[in-house]
Amino acid sequence: MRAFNYLFTSSIILISCVFLFACTTTGEQKGDSVTGKSQGNTENTTSSLNIYTSSNELNTSRNSAVVTDSITYTATPDASILLAQLPEQKEVIYFDNMNYELSVKNQQLLDPIALRLKLHLDSYLIVIGHSDDAGSKEENLVLSFERAFSVAIYISSVFGIEEERIQIVALGDDELISNGNSEQERRLNRRVEVISPKAIVRTLNTTP
């Protein structure tokens, strides 16, 4: 009977030890599992955070562009195309005897009328060259053309105006405005008339 009790007691203690060992091992495994899971989540969280930060910077940049576009669009009121009438604009420049080169002063006189063509795509230009009657008809005709051509080339090349919007007319000495013989009177005939005719042009109405 005593031997049985001893054996029973020993069995209970052994079972308890096995149970405790099993619990301890399971706890350690669970602890490791939790730790591993936690570490895994930390790594994943860090990785996700890094990705999110990069994406956030990209989205911030994109959002900034969208906001900028939105602000620009909002700041610009709805515009409608209207027709407007431009009055005639005319400039006359003068040349030295037997000369067709543009002086700096003449270029400055041409700039406003060239800007008008630049701003209004529906406008155009007529350039009429003249000369005095000092030479032959043929020479005067060629000289008047060269003067008009120098004006057209300046406006076209410097301001980017299409050549088809510029009409050149050479009249030679057919339209003298002075018959005097003094240098000042003759100089009045050595001229180029630059005319931007009255025109109906398209413009934008920015009134809300």
Secondary structure, DSSP 8 states (H G I E B T S, - for coil): -HHHHHHHHHHHHHHHHHHHHHHHHHHHHHHHHHHHHHHHHHHHHHHHHHHHHHHHHHHHHHHHHHHHHHHHHHHS---EEEEEEE--EEEEEE--TT-----HHHHHHHHHHHHHHHH-TT--EEEEE---SSS-HHHHHHHHHHHHHHHHHHHHHHH---GGGEEEEE-TTTT-S----SHHHHHTTSEEEEEE--EEEEEEE---
